[in-house]
């Protein structure tokens, strides 16, 4: 076998191995930002019952009804406002690289 063919084969196999190991990345883009904004506008109200329930479970029902209600009202305004902002600014990479301005990105995100 020719030495140059052997070198090319080794480089090719190494490149394929590296490509198979690399993890996929899910980059943010304008379309994803627009979708995230619209979803947050439409589902921002879910913050209200979610925070009441979450606070009730963490503490007690009375705290859930009072503190959870206040948190829920605040987060409803914040999430809906963030959705309006992201929808209005979707063509522009603001913040940098279209990253979400709220974490979790969606009200019912399983990561939280």
C-alpha positions as a Markdown table, in Angstrom:
| # | Residue | x | y | z |
|---|---|---|---|---|
| 1 | Unk | 0.0 | 0.0 | 0.0 |
| 2 | Unk | 1.2 | 3.4 | -0.8 |
| 3 | Unk | 2.3 | 5.6 | 2.1 |
| 4 | Unk | 0.2 | 8.6 | 1.0 |
| 5 | Unk | -2.9 | 6.4 | 0.8 |
| 6 | Unk | -2.2 | 5.1 | 4.3 |
| 7 | Unk | -1.9 | 8.7 | 5.6 |
| 8 | Unk | -5.1 | 9.8 | 3.9 |
| 9 | Unk | -6.9 | 6.8 | 5.4 |
| 10 | Unk | -5.7 | 7.5 | 8.9 |
| 11 | Unk | -6.7 | 11.2 | 8.6 |
| 12 | Unk | -10.1 | 10.2 | 7.2 |
| 13 | Unk | -10.7 | 7.7 | 10.0 |
| 14 | Unk | -9.6 | 10.1 | 12.7 |
| 15 | Unk | -11.9 | 12.8 | 11.2 |
| 16 | Unk | -14.9 | 10.4 | 11.2 |
| 17 | Unk | -14.2 | 9.3 | 14.8 |
| 18 | Unk | -14.1 | 12.9 | 16.0 |
| 19 | Unk | -17.3 | 13.8 | 14.1 |
| 20 | Unk | -19.1 | 10.8 | 15.7 |
| 21 | Unk | -17.9 | 11.8 | 19.2 |
| 22 | Unk | -19.0 | 15.4 | 19.0 |
| 23 | Unk | -22.2 | 16.2 | 20.7 |
| 24 | Unk | -24.9 | 18.0 | 18.8 |
| 25 | Unk | -25.5 | 21.7 | 19.7 |
| 26 | Unk | -28.8 | 23.4 | 19.4 |
| 27 | Unk | -28.0 | 26.9 | 18.5 |
| 28 | Unk | -30.4 | 29.7 | 19.1 |
| 29 | Unk | -31.7 | 31.6 | 16.1 |
| 30 | Unk | -34.3 | 34.2 | 15.2 |
| 31 | Unk | -37.0 | 31.6 | 14.4 |
| 32 | Unk | -36.5 | 29.9 | 17.8 |
| 33 | Unk | -36.6 | 33.3 | 19.5 |
| 34 | Unk | -39.9 | 34.2 | 17.8 |
| 35 | Unk | -41.4 | 30.9 | 18.7 |
| 36 | Unk | -40.3 | 31.2 | 22.3 |
| 37 | Unk | -41.7 | 34.8 | 22.5 |
| 38 | Unk | -45.1 | 33.7 | 21.1 |
| 39 | Unk | -45.3 | 30.7 | 23.4 |
| 40 | Unk | -44.5 | 32.9 | 26.5 |
| 41 | Unk | -47.1 | 35.4 | 25.5 |
| 42 | Unk | -49.8 | 32.7 | 25.2 |
| 43 | Unk | -48.7 | 30.7 | 28.3 |
| 44 | Unk | -47.5 | 33.4 | 30.6 |
| 45 | Unk | -50.8 | 33.1 | 32.6 |
| 46 | Unk | -49.8 | 29.6 | 33.7 |
| 47 | Unk | -47.3 | 31.1 | 36.1 |
| 48 | Unk | -50.2 | 32.0 | 38.4 |
| 49 | Unk | -51.5 | 28.5 | 39.2 |
| 50 | Unk | -48.1 | 27.0 | 38.9 |
| 51 | Unk | -46.6 | 29.3 | 41.6 |
| 52 | Unk | -49.6 | 28.8 | 43.9 |
| 53 | Unk | -49.3 | 25.1 | 43.6 |
| 54 | Unk | -45.5 | 25.1 | 43.9 |
| 55 | Unk | -45.5 | 27.3 | 47.0 |
| 56 | Unk | -48.3 | 25.2 | 48.6 |
| 57 | Unk | -46.3 | 22.0 | 48.1 |
| 58 | Unk | -43.0 | 23.6 | 49.4 |
| 59 | Unk | -44.7 | 25.3 | 52.4 |
| 60 | Unk | -48.4 | 25.0 | 53.1 |
| 61 | Unk | -51.7 | 25.9 | 51.4 |
| 62 | Unk | -52.1 | 29.2 | 53.2 |
| 63 | Unk | -48.7 | 30.3 | 52.0 |
| 64 | Unk | -49.5 | 29.0 | 48.6 |
| 65 | Unk | -52.6 | 31.1 | 48.4 |
| 66 | Unk | -51.0 | 34.3 | 49.6 |
| 67 | Unk | -47.3 | 34.2 | 48.7 |
| 68 | Unk | -47.7 | 31.9 | 45.7 |
| 69 | Unk | -50.4 | 34.2 | 44.4 |
| 70 | Unk | -48.1 | 37.2 | 44.6 |
| 71 | Unk | -45.3 | 35.3 | 43.0 |
| 72 | Unk | -47.6 | 34.0 | 40.3 |
| 73 | Unk | -48.9 | 37.5 | 39.5 |
| 74 | Unk | -45.4 | 38.9 | 39.3 |
| 75 | Unk | -44.1 | 36.1 | 37.1 |
| 76 | Unk | -47.2 | 36.2 | 34.8 |
| 77 | Unk | -46.3 | 39.9 | 34.1 |
| 78 | Unk | -42.6 | 39.1 | 33.7 |
| 79 | Unk | -43.0 | 36.0 | 31.4 |
| 80 | Unk | -45.6 | 37.7 | 29.2 |
| 81 | Unk | -43.5 | 40.9 | 29.0 |
| 82 | Unk | -40.5 | 38.8 | 28.1 |
| 83 | Unk | -42.5 | 37.1 | 25.4 |
| 84 | Unk | -43.6 | 40.5 | 24.0 |
| 85 | Unk | -40.0 | 41.7 | 24.1 |
| 86 | Unk | -38.7 | 38.5 | 22.3 |
| 87 | Unk | -41.4 | 38.6 | 19.7 |
| 88 | Unk | -40.8 | 42.3 | 19.0 |
| 89 | Unk | -37.0 | 41.9 | 18.8 |
| 90 | Unk | -36.8 | 38.4 | 17.1 |
| 91 | Unk | -34.9 | 39.6 | 14.0 |
| 92 | Unk | -32.1 | 41.0 | 16.2 |
| 93 | Unk | -29.5 | 38.9 | 18.1 |
| 94 | Unk | -30.4 | 40.5 | 21.4 |
| 95 | Unk | -29.3 | 39.4 | 23.9 |
| 96 | Unk | -26.2 | 38.0 | 22.4 |
| 97 | Unk | -26.8 | 35.0 | 20.0 |
| 98 | Unk | -30.6 | 35.1 | 20.6 |
| 99 | Unk | -30.2 | 33.6 | 24.1 |
| 100 | Unk | -33.4 | 33.5 | 26.2 |
| 101 | Unk | -33.9 | 36.3 | 28.7 |
| 102 | Unk | -35.7 | 34.1 | 31.2 |
| 103 | Unk | -34.7 | 30.8 | 32.7 |
| 104 | Unk | -36.4 | 28.4 | 32.2 |
| 105 | Unk | -37.2 | 29.3 | 28.6 |
| 106 | Unk | -40.8 | 28.1 | 28.9 |
| 107 | Unk | -43.2 | 28.1 | 31.8 |
| 108 | Unk | -43.6 | 24.3 | 31.8 |
| 109 | Unk | -40.0 | 23.5 | 31.0 |
| 110 | Unk | -39.1 | 20.1 | 32.6 |
| 111 | Unk | -35.6 | 21.3 | 33.6 |
| 112 | Unk | -37.0 | 23.2 | 36.6 |
